[in-house]
């Protein structure tokens, strides 16, 4: 990647995930953006010099916003805020999420409206460059006022408290900063509040979930084409005239993709050109309609997430004319709704995939040996891998229940409607984890089915895909544990390996 200019270049989910997945990512801060931060901070300093009471600067927080804080207590106020709010629970989030969070915090602070000093941004960048990653528990945020608990754990590390992960080990932040000769951040007025207030935690998780969903979407068409080949189905349902009279964008894209995947000589397809099968089950015939609808959902979600990545969402906000206004940009409803939508969209890729796996293992439809194995009865073949897929689909159904429709008032009813955005994002990410494994099981079953059609082979592109799969998981001649193979193929899919094989074959899918 070229160097990303924080606070200046436009951040996207794709860029954020690449930066978050890279140790010491290629980011820079230009002088003009730091100057902007200093300009806005001056507006805060002017307020501090007077006697005006302004929320977040010289008052308490939430229900205590009417409590005035003496000037000599403002630094302690910010320190207390970070310490008291850093009470999240649950397993720590992954390193790439924390790294992405450091990137996003710096990026949005550089817009200036948070009213913090330039040194705060520079401290965030020091942590990023040294790959010092504060330990952030995954649970504890209701998504308004922003992601208070998880962001407080990030801030706790910046001030030299709590634990961090450094060079693979979890250690006290104070100890690591001393080793790296990094001074802990000394908070000034408003800075603790700015550090812990905002939607960055849920948005970073949303970006990772979205990018994984995009890979799943691109892979699902290829997986489905292998299954269609294995059951010797028909590609008639992908005729462009069908999509032309129902011009949903995603449907049209998937139909074109499916036809591209069956371009060129295809001995399997040719072998049943004159058969009497008129229609395939919906899980095959309606691939464009189902995959396409999920693609359309992902396109909508992309727009919302990218807007959020380039937004200022803490409170209060400072403006060029010196106004400091308390509002509600910290409310995560846009992200929450989109993550619930993404959860459903990705779950559907898994749901229809499981149905295709069932058809592959069911000899009444596939025409293959029962459970896609030789010597059925002696061998169980893909009987239980299908059961695993069914279990994952059922789990996805539970996870797809929307989080955004729930709200529990907090802070003595001052914060009386919240988004539950972090939970929505975490659930969406978990569904991508399950769905890649569901697709992995379908891939393995489909390739096994095609093996059983030998000496017939599919077209060149699908044959290359089969060869790539077989390098990870050999043909199942007799029963063996497929646990590691399912996981390995799932990793390969989510890393983009399946899509890359097709691209290298010369077939360019959308």
KEDOTI-755395 format. One record per residue (C-alpha): residue in one letter; residue number from 1; x, y, z; chain. Coordinates in steps of 0.5 Angstrom, whole numbers. Each point is the difference from the previous one (the first is absolute). Example, Ala and Ser with C-alpha at 12.3 -4.5 7.8 and 13.67 -1.06 7.14 Angstrom:
<recs>
(rec a, 1, (25, -9, 16), A)
(rec s, 2, (2, 7, -2), A)
</recs>
This chain:
<recs>
(rec x, 1, (0, 0, 0), A)
(rec x, 2, (2, 7, -1), A)
(rec x, 3, (1, 4, 6), A)
(rec x, 4, (-7, 2, 3), A)
(rec x, 5, (-1, 7, 2), A)
(rec x, 6, (-4, 0, 7), A)
(rec x, 7, (-5, 6, 0), A)
(rec x, 8, (1, 1, -7), A)
(rec x, 9, (-1, -6, -5), A)
(rec x, 10, (-7, -3, 0), A)
(rec x, 11, (0, -6, 4), A)
(rec x, 12, (-4, -6, -2), A)
(rec x, 13, (-2, -7, 3), A)
(rec x, 14, (5, -3, -5), A)
(rec x, 15, (6, 4, 2), A)
(rec x, 16, (-1, 0, 8), A)
(rec x, 17, (0, -8, 0), A)
(rec x, 18, (6, 0, -4), A)
(rec x, 19, (3, 6, 5), A)
(rec x, 20, (-2, -4, 6), A)
(rec x, 21, (2, -7, -3), A)
(rec x, 22, (7, 3, 0), A)
(rec x, 23, (6, 1, 5), A)
(rec x, 24, (2, 7, 0), A)
(rec x, 25, (-5, 2, -6), A)
(rec x, 26, (2, 5, -5), A)
(rec x, 27, (-3, 7, 2), A)
(rec x, 28, (2, 7, 1), A)
(rec x, 29, (-2, 6, 3), A)
(rec x, 30, (1, 7, -4), A)
(rec x, 31, (1, 6, 3), A)
(rec x, 32, (-6, 4, -2), A)
(rec x, 33, (-4, -5, 3), A)
(rec x, 34, (3, 0, 7), A)
(rec x, 35, (0, 8, -1), A)
(rec x, 36, (-8, -1, -1), A)
(rec x, 37, (0, -4, 7), A)
(rec x, 38, (4, 6, 3), A)
(rec x, 39, (-5, 5, -3), A)
(rec x, 40, (-6, -4, 3), A)
(rec x, 41, (4, -1, 7), A)
(rec x, 42, (1, 8, 1), A)
(rec x, 43, (-8, 0, 0), A)
(rec x, 44, (0, -4, 6), A)
(rec x, 45, (5, 4, 3), A)
(rec x, 46, (-4, 6, -1), A)
(rec x, 47, (-6, -3, 4), A)
(rec x, 48, (5, -3, 5), A)
(rec x, 49, (2, 7, 2), A)
(rec x, 50, (-7, 3, 1), A)
(rec x, 51, (-5, -2, 5), A)
(rec x, 52, (-5, -3, -5), A)
(rec x, 53, (-3, -7, 2), A)
(rec x, 54, (1, -4, -6), A)
(rec x, 55, (-2, -8, 0), A)
(rec x, 56, (6, -4, -1), A)
(rec x, 57, (5, 5, 2), A)
(rec x, 58, (-1, 3, 7), A)
(rec x, 59, (-6, -5, 2), A)
(rec x, 60, (-2, -7, 2), A)
(rec x, 61, (-2, -5, -5), A)
(rec x, 62, (-7, -3, -2), A)
(rec x, 63, (-5, 1, 6), A)
(rec x, 64, (6, 4, 4), A)
(rec x, 65, (0, 5, -6), A)
(rec x, 66, (-3, 6, 4), A)
(rec x, 67, (6, -1, 5), A)
(rec x, 68, (5, 5, -1), A)
(rec x, 69, (7, -2, 1), A)
(rec x, 70, (6, 5, 3), A)
(rec x, 71, (5, 2, -5), A)
(rec x, 72, (5, -3, 5), A)
(rec x, 73, (-3, -7, -1), A)
(rec x, 74, (-1, 0, -7), A)
(rec x, 75, (6, -5, -2), A)
(rec x, 76, (-2, -5, 6), A)
(rec x, 77, (-7, 0, -3), A)
(rec x, 78, (2, -2, -7), A)
(rec x, 79, (5, -6, 4), A)
(rec x, 80, (-6, -2, 4), A)
(rec x, 81, (-4, 0, -6), A)
(rec x, 82, (4, -5, -3), A)
(rec x, 83, (2, -4, 6), A)
(rec x, 84, (-8, -1, 2), A)
(rec x, 85, (-2, -2, -7), A)
(rec x, 86, (5, -5, -2), A)
(rec x, 87, (-4, -6, 3), A)
(rec x, 88, (-2, -4, -6), A)
(rec x, 89, (0, -7, 1), A)
(rec x, 90, (1, -6, -5), A)
(rec x, 91, (5, -3, -4), A)
(rec x, 92, (5, 5, -3), A)
(rec x, 93, (-1, 2, -7), A)
(rec x, 94, (5, -2, -6), A)
(rec x, 95, (6, 4, -1), A)
(rec x, 96, (-2, 2, -7), A)
(rec x, 97, (-6, 3, 3), A)
(rec x, 98, (4, 4, 5), A)
(rec x, 99, (5, 2, -5), A)
(rec x, 100, (-6, 3, -4), A)
(rec x, 101, (-3, 3, 6), A)
(rec x, 102, (7, 4, 0), A)
(rec x, 103, (0, 2, -7), A)
(rec x, 104, (-8, 2, 0), A)
(rec x, 105, (1, 4, 7), A)
(rec x, 106, (6, 4, -3), A)
(rec x, 107, (-3, 1, -7), A)
(rec x, 108, (-7, 3, 3), A)
(rec x, 109, (4, 4, 5), A)
(rec x, 110, (4, 4, -5), A)
(rec x, 111, (-7, 3, -3), A)
(rec x, 112, (1, 4, 6), A)
(rec x, 113, (-7, 1, 3), A)
(rec x, 114, (2, -4, 6), A)
(rec x, 115, (3, 5, 3), A)
(rec x, 116, (6, -4, 2), A)
(rec x, 117, (8, 2, 0), A)
(rec x, 118, (4, -2, -6), A)
(rec x, 119, (4, -4, 5), A)
(rec x, 120, (-6, -5, 1), A)
(rec x, 121, (0, -2, -7), A)
(rec x, 122, (8, 0, 0), A)
(rec x, 123, (0, -5, 6), A)
(rec x, 124, (-5, -5, -3), A)
(rec x, 125, (4, 0, -6), A)
(rec x, 126, (6, -2, 4), A)
(rec x, 127, (-4, -6, 3), A)
(rec x, 128, (-1, -2, -7), A)
(rec x, 129, (7, 1, -3), A)
(rec x, 130, (2, -4, 6), A)
(rec x, 131, (-5, -5, 0), A)
(rec x, 132, (-2, 1, 7), A)
(rec x, 133, (-8, -3, 0), A)
(rec x, 134, (-4, 2, 6), A)
(rec x, 135, (-4, -6, 3), A)
(rec x, 136, (-7, 1, -2), A)
(rec x, 137, (-6, -4, 3), A)
(rec x, 138, (-5, -2, -5), A)
(rec x, 139, (-6, 2, 4), A)
(rec x, 140, (-3, 5, 4), A)
(rec x, 141, (-2, 6, -5), A)
(rec x, 142, (-7, 1, -2), A)
(rec x, 143, (2, 5, -6), A)
(rec x, 144, (-2, 6, 3), A)
(rec x, 145, (3, 5, 3), A)
(rec x, 146, (4, -3, -5), A)
(rec x, 147, (5, -6, 2), A)
(rec x, 148, (1, 2, 7), A)
(rec x, 149, (3, -6, 3), A)
(rec x, 150, (4, -3, -6), A)
(rec x, 151, (3, 7, -2), A)
(rec x, 152, (2, 1, 7), A)
(rec x, 153, (4, -6, 0), A)
(rec x, 154, (4, 3, -6), A)
(rec x, 155, (1, 6, 4), A)
(rec x, 156, (2, -3, 6), A)
(rec x, 157, (6, -3, -4), A)
(rec x, 158, (2, 7, -2), A)
(rec x, 159, (0, 3, 7), A)
(rec x, 160, (5, -6, 2), A)
(rec x, 161, (-5, -4, 4), A)
(rec x, 162, (-4, -7, -1), A)
(rec x, 163, (3, -5, -5), A)
(rec x, 164, (3, 0, -7), A)
(rec x, 165, (2, -6, -5), A)
(rec x, 166, (7, 2, -2), A)
(rec x, 167, (5, -5, -4), A)
(rec x, 168, (-6, -6, 1), A)
(rec x, 169, (0, 1, 8), A)
(rec x, 170, (-5, 3, 4), A)
(rec x, 171, (4, 5, 5), A)
(rec x, 172, (-2, 6, 4), A)
(rec x, 173, (0, 6, -4), A)
(rec x, 174, (4, 4, 5), A)
(rec x, 175, (6, -5, -1), A)
(rec x, 176, (-1, 0, -8), A)
(rec x, 177, (1, 7, 0), A)
(rec x, 178, (6, 1, 4), A)
(rec x, 179, (3, -6, -4), A)
(rec x, 180, (-2, 4, -7), A)
(rec x, 181, (2, 7, 3), A)
(rec x, 182, (-7, 3, -1), A)
(rec x, 183, (-3, 5, 5), A)
(rec x, 184, (-7, -2, 2), A)
(rec x, 185, (-5, 5, -2), A)
(rec x, 186, (-2, 5, 5), A)
(rec x, 187, (-7, 2, -1), A)
(rec x, 188, (-3, 7, -1), A)
(rec x, 189, (-7, 3, 0), A)
(rec x, 190, (-4, -3, -4), A)
(rec x, 191, (5, -5, -3), A)
(rec x, 192, (-3, -6, 4), A)
(rec x, 193, (-7, 1, -2), A)
(rec x, 194, (2, 0, -7), A)
(rec x, 195, (5, -6, 0), A)
(rec x, 196, (-6, -4, 3), A)
(rec x, 197, (-6, 3, -4), A)
(rec x, 198, (-2, -2, -7), A)
(rec x, 199, (-2, -6, -4), A)
(rec x, 200, (7, -2, -2), A)
(rec x, 201, (0, -7, 4), A)
(rec x, 202, (-6, -3, -4), A)
(rec x, 203, (2, 3, -6), A)
(rec x, 204, (7, -3, -1), A)
(rec x, 205, (-4, -7, 2), A)
(rec x, 206, (-5, 2, -5), A)
(rec x, 207, (6, 1, -6), A)
(rec x, 208, (3, -7, 2), A)
(rec x, 209, (-7, -3, -1), A)
(rec x, 210, (-2, 4, -6), A)
(rec x, 211, (7, -2, -4), A)
(rec x, 212, (-1, -8, 2), A)
(rec x, 213, (-7, 1, -2), A)
(rec x, 214, (2, 2, -7), A)
(rec x, 215, (5, -6, 0), A)
(rec x, 216, (-5, -4, 1), A)
(rec x, 217, (-5, 3, -5), A)
(rec x, 218, (5, -1, -5), A)
(rec x, 219, (2, -7, 2), A)
(rec x, 220, (-7, -3, 0), A)
(rec x, 221, (-2, 1, -7), A)
(rec x, 222, (6, -5, -1), A)
(rec x, 223, (-1, -5, 5), A)
(rec x, 224, (-7, 0, -3), A)
(rec x, 225, (2, -1, -7), A)
(rec x, 226, (4, -6, 3), A)
(rec x, 227, (-6, -3, 3), A)
(rec x, 228, (-4, 1, -6), A)
(rec x, 229, (5, -4, -4), A)
(rec x, 230, (0, -6, 5), A)
(rec x, 231, (-7, -1, -1), A)
(rec x, 232, (0, 1, -7), A)
(rec x, 233, (-5, 6, 0), A)
(rec x, 234, (-2, 5, -5), A)
(rec x, 235, (2, 7, -1), A)
(rec x, 236, (-6, 2, -4), A)
(rec x, 237, (-3, 4, 6), A)
(rec x, 238, (6, 5, 0), A)
(rec x, 239, (-2, 2, -7), A)
(rec x, 240, (1, 8, -1), A)
(rec x, 241, (-7, 1, -2), A)
(rec x, 242, (-3, -2, 7), A)
(rec x, 243, (4, 5, 3), A)
(rec x, 244, (-2, 5, -5), A)
(rec x, 245, (-7, 0, 2), A)
(rec x, 246, (1, 1, 7), A)
(rec x, 247, (6, 4, 0), A)
(rec x, 248, (3, 0, 7), A)
(rec x, 249, (7, 1, 0), A)
(rec x, 250, (3, -5, 4), A)
(rec x, 251, (-4, -6, -3), A)
(rec x, 252, (2, 3, -7), A)
(rec x, 253, (8, -1, 2), A)
(rec x, 254, (-1, -7, 3), A)
(rec x, 255, (-4, -2, -6), A)
(rec x, 256, (6, 2, -4), A)
(rec x, 257, (5, -3, 5), A)
(rec x, 258, (-3, -7, -1), A)
(rec x, 259, (0, 0, -7), A)
(rec x, 260, (7, 3, -1), A)
(rec x, 261, (2, -6, 5), A)
(rec x, 262, (-3, -5, -5), A)
(rec x, 263, (4, 3, -6), A)
(rec x, 264, (3, -5, -5), A)
(rec x, 265, (0, -7, -1), A)
(rec x, 266, (-3, -4, 6), A)
(rec x, 267, (0, -7, -1), A)
(rec x, 268, (-5, -1, 7), A)
(rec x, 269, (-5, 5, -3), A)
(rec x, 270, (1, -3, -7), A)
(rec x, 271, (-2, -7, 3), A)
(rec x, 272, (-7, 2, 2), A)
(rec x, 273, (-2, 5, -5), A)
(rec x, 274, (-6, -4, -3), A)
(rec x, 275, (-2, -3, 7), A)
(rec x, 276, (-7, 1, 2), A)
(rec x, 277, (1, 4, 6), A)
(rec x, 278, (-4, 7, 0), A)
(rec x, 279, (2, 4, 6), A)
(rec x, 280, (5, -1, 6), A)
(rec x, 281, (-2, 2, 7), A)
(rec x, 282, (-1, 7, 2), A)
(rec x, 283, (7, -1, 4), A)
(rec x, 284, (3, 0, -7), A)
(rec x, 285, (-5, 3, -5), A)
(rec x, 286, (-1, 6, 5), A)
(rec x, 287, (8, 2, 1), A)
(rec x, 288, (-1, 6, -4), A)
(rec x, 289, (-6, 3, 4), A)
(rec x, 290, (3, -3, 7), A)
(rec x, 291, (7, 2, -1), A)
(rec x, 292, (-1, 6, -4), A)
(rec x, 293, (-5, 3, 6), A)
(rec x, 294, (6, -1, 5), A)
(rec x, 295, (5, 4, -5), A)
(rec x, 296, (-5, 6, 0), A)
(rec x, 297, (0, 0, 7), A)
(rec x, 298, (7, 0, 1), A)
(rec x, 299, (0, 6, -5), A)
(rec x, 300, (-4, 4, 4), A)
(rec x, 301, (4, -2, 6), A)
(rec x, 302, (6, 2, -3), A)
(rec x, 303, (-2, 7, -1), A)
(rec x, 304, (-2, 1, 7), A)
(rec x, 305, (6, -3, 3), A)
(rec x, 306, (4, 4, -4), A)
(rec x, 307, (-3, 7, 2), A)
(rec x, 308, (1, -2, 7), A)
(rec x, 309, (7, -1, -1), A)
(rec x, 310, (1, 7, -2), A)
(rec x, 311, (-5, 3, 5), A)
(rec x, 312, (1, 3, 7), A)
(rec x, 313, (-4, -3, 5), A)
(rec x, 314, (2, 2, 7), A)
(rec x, 315, (-3, 6, 4), A)
(rec x, 316, (0, 5, 1), A)
(rec x, 317, (2, 3, -7), A)
(rec x, 318, (4, 6, -1), A)
(rec x, 319, (-1, 4, -6), A)
(rec x, 320, (4, 6, -4), A)
(rec x, 321, (-4, 5, 3), A)
(rec x, 322, (2, -2, 7), A)
(rec x, 323, (-7, -3, 1), A)
(rec x, 324, (0, -6, 4), A)
(rec x, 325, (-6, -4, 0), A)
(rec x, 326, (-3, -6, 3), A)
(rec x, 327, (-3, -5, -4), A)
(rec x, 328, (-1, -7, -2), A)
(rec x, 329, (5, -3, -5), A)
(rec x, 330, (2, -5, 5), A)
(rec x, 331, (-6, -4, -1), A)
(rec x, 332, (1, -6, -4), A)
(rec x, 333, (-6, -1, -4), A)
(rec x, 334, (2, 0, -7), A)
(rec x, 335, (5, -5, 2), A)
(rec x, 336, (-4, -4, 4), A)
(rec x, 337, (-6, -1, -6), A)
(rec x, 338, (5, -1, -5), A)
(rec x, 339, (4, -6, 4), A)
(rec x, 340, (-7, -3, 1), A)
(rec x, 341, (-1, 0, -7), A)
(rec x, 342, (7, -2, -1), A)
(rec x, 343, (-1, -6, 5), A)
(rec x, 344, (-7, -2, -4), A)
(rec x, 345, (4, 1, -7), A)
(rec x, 346, (6, -5, 2), A)
(rec x, 347, (-5, -5, 3), A)
(rec x, 348, (-3, -1, -6), A)
(rec x, 349, (6, -2, -4), A)
(rec x, 350, (1, -5, 5), A)
(rec x, 351, (-8, -2, 0), A)
(rec x, 352, (0, -2, -7), A)
(rec x, 353, (7, -3, 0), A)
(rec x, 354, (-2, -5, 5), A)
(rec x, 355, (-6, -2, -4), A)
(rec x, 356, (4, -1, -6), A)
(rec x, 357, (5, -4, 4), A)
(rec x, 358, (-6, -4, 2), A)
(rec x, 359, (-2, -1, -7), A)
(rec x, 360, (7, -3, -1), A)
(rec x, 361, (0, -5, 5), A)
(rec x, 362, (-8, -2, -2), A)
(rec x, 363, (1, -6, -5), A)
(rec x, 364, (-8, 2, -2), A)
(rec x, 365, (2, 6, -3), A)
(rec x, 366, (8, 0, -1), A)
(rec x, 367, (0, -7, -4), A)
(rec x, 368, (7, 0, 4), A)
(rec x, 369, (1, -6, 5), A)
(rec x, 370, (-3, 2, 7), A)
(rec x, 371, (4, 5, 4), A)
(rec x, 372, (4, 1, -6), A)
(rec x, 373, (5, -6, 2), A)
(rec x, 374, (2, -7, -3), A)
(rec x, 375, (-3, -6, 4), A)
(rec x, 376, (-5, 4, 3), A)
(rec x, 377, (-2, -4, 7), A)
(rec x, 378, (7, -2, 1), A)
(rec x, 379, (2, 7, -1), A)
(rec x, 380, (-4, 6, 3), A)
(rec x, 381, (3, 5, -5), A)
(rec x, 382, (-3, 7, 1), A)
(rec x, 383, (-6, -2, 4), A)
(rec x, 384, (3, 4, 6), A)
(rec x, 385, (3, 6, -3), A)
(rec x, 386, (-7, 1, -3), A)
(rec x, 387, (-2, 0, 7), A)
(rec x, 388, (5, 5, 2), A)
(rec x, 389, (-2, 4, -5), A)
(rec x, 390, (-7, 0, 2), A)
(rec x, 391, (2, 1, 8), A)
(rec x, 392, (4, 7, -3), A)
(rec x, 393, (-6, 2, -4), A)
(rec x, 394, (-5, -1, 6), A)
(rec x, 395, (6, 4, 4), A)
(rec x, 396, (-1, 6, -5), A)
(rec x, 397, (-7, 0, 1), A)
(rec x, 398, (1, 2, 7), A)
(rec x, 399, (5, 5, -1), A)
(rec x, 400, (-4, 3, -6), A)
(rec x, 401, (-5, 2, 5), A)
(rec x, 402, (1, 8, 0), A)
(rec x, 403, (3, 3, 6), A)
(rec x, 404, (-2, 7, -3), A)
(rec x, 405, (-7, -1, 2), A)
(rec x, 406, (2, 0, 8), A)
(rec x, 407, (1, 6, 4), A)
(rec x, 408, (2, 0, 8), A)
(rec x, 409, (0, 7, 3), A)
(rec x, 410, (6, 2, 4), A)
(rec x, 411, (3, 5, 4), A)
(rec x, 412, (-6, 2, 4), A)
(rec x, 413, (-4, 0, -6), A)
(rec x, 414, (4, 6, -3), A)
(rec x, 415, (2, -5, -6), A)
(rec x, 416, (-7, -3, -1), A)
(rec x, 417, (1, -3, -7), A)
(rec x, 418, (6, -4, -2), A)
(rec x, 419, (2, -3, -7), A)
(rec x, 420, (3, -7, 3), A)
(rec x, 421, (5, 1, -6), A)
(rec x, 422, (6, -3, 2), A)
(rec x, 423, (-4, -7, 1), A)
(rec x, 424, (-3, 1, -7), A)
(rec x, 425, (7, 0, -2), A)
(rec x, 426, (3, -5, 4), A)
(rec x, 427, (-6, -5, -2), A)
(rec x, 428, (1, 2, -8), A)
(rec x, 429, (7, -2, 1), A)
(rec x, 430, (-1, -6, 3), A)
(rec x, 431, (-5, -2, -5), A)
(rec x, 432, (5, 1, -5), A)
(rec x, 433, (5, -5, 4), A)
(rec x, 434, (-6, -5, 0), A)
(rec x, 435, (-2, 1, -8), A)
(rec x, 436, (7, -1, -2), A)
(rec x, 437, (0, -7, 3), A)
(rec x, 438, (-7, -2, -3), A)
(rec x, 439, (3, 2, -7), A)
(rec x, 440, (6, -4, 1), A)
(rec x, 441, (-4, -6, 2), A)
(rec x, 442, (-4, 1, -7), A)
(rec x, 443, (7, 1, -4), A)
(rec x, 444, (2, -7, 3), A)
(rec x, 445, (-6, -3, -1), A)
(rec x, 446, (-1, 2, -7), A)
(rec x, 447, (7, -1, -2), A)
(rec x, 448, (-1, -7, 2), A)
(rec x, 449, (-6, -1, -4), A)
(rec x, 450, (4, 2, -6), A)
(rec x, 451, (5, -5, 1), A)
(rec x, 452, (-5, -5, 0), A)
(rec x, 453, (-2, 2, -7), A)
(rec x, 454, (7, -2, -2), A)
(rec x, 455, (2, -1, -6), A)
(rec x, 456, (-5, 6, -1), A)
(rec x, 457, (3, 7, 2), A)
(rec x, 458, (-2, 7, 0), A)
(rec x, 459, (2, 6, -4), A)
(rec x, 460, (7, 3, 1), A)
(rec x, 461, (-2, 5, 5), A)
(rec x, 462, (-3, -5, 5), A)
(rec x, 463, (5, -5, -2), A)
(rec x, 464, (5, 5, 3), A)
(rec x, 465, (-4, 1, 6), A)
(rec x, 466, (0, -7, 1), A)
(rec x, 467, (7, -1, 0), A)
(rec x, 468, (1, 6, 5), A)
(rec x, 469, (-5, -3, 5), A)
(rec x, 470, (4, -7, -1), A)
(rec x, 471, (6, 3, 2), A)
(rec x, 472, (-3, 1, 7), A)
(rec x, 473, (-4, -6, 0), A)
(rec x, 474, (1, -6, -4), A)
(rec x, 475, (-6, -4, -2), A)
(rec x, 476, (-4, -4, 5), A)
(rec x, 477, (1, -7, -2), A)
(rec x, 478, (-1, -3, 7), A)
(rec x, 479, (-3, 3, 6), A)
(rec x, 480, (5, 5, 4), A)
(rec x, 481, (-1, 6, 5), A)
(rec x, 482, (-1, 6, -5), A)
(rec x, 483, (0, 5, 6), A)
(rec x, 484, (7, 3, -2), A)
(rec x, 485, (-2, 0, -7), A)
(rec x, 486, (-6, 4, 1), A)
(rec x, 487, (4, 5, 4), A)
(rec x, 488, (5, 1, -5), A)
(rec x, 489, (-5, 0, -6), A)
(rec x, 490, (-4, 5, 4), A)
(rec x, 491, (7, 4, 1), A)
(rec x, 492, (2, 0, -7), A)
(rec x, 493, (-7, 3, -2), A)
(rec x, 494, (0, 6, 4), A)
(rec x, 495, (7, 1, -2), A)
(rec x, 496, (-3, 1, -7), A)
(rec x, 497, (4, -6, -2), A)
(rec x, 498, (-6, -3, -4), A)
(rec x, 499, (-2, 7, -4), A)
(rec x, 500, (8, 0, -1), A)
(rec x, 501, (0, -7, -4), A)
(rec x, 502, (-6, 3, -4), A)
(rec x, 503, (3, 6, -2), A)
(rec x, 504, (6, -3, -2), A)
(rec x, 505, (-3, -5, -5), A)
(rec x, 506, (-2, 6, -4), A)
(rec x, 507, (-8, 1, 3), A)
(rec x, 508, (-1, 7, 3), A)
(rec x, 509, (-6, 0, 4), A)
(rec x, 510, (-4, 6, 3), A)
</recs>
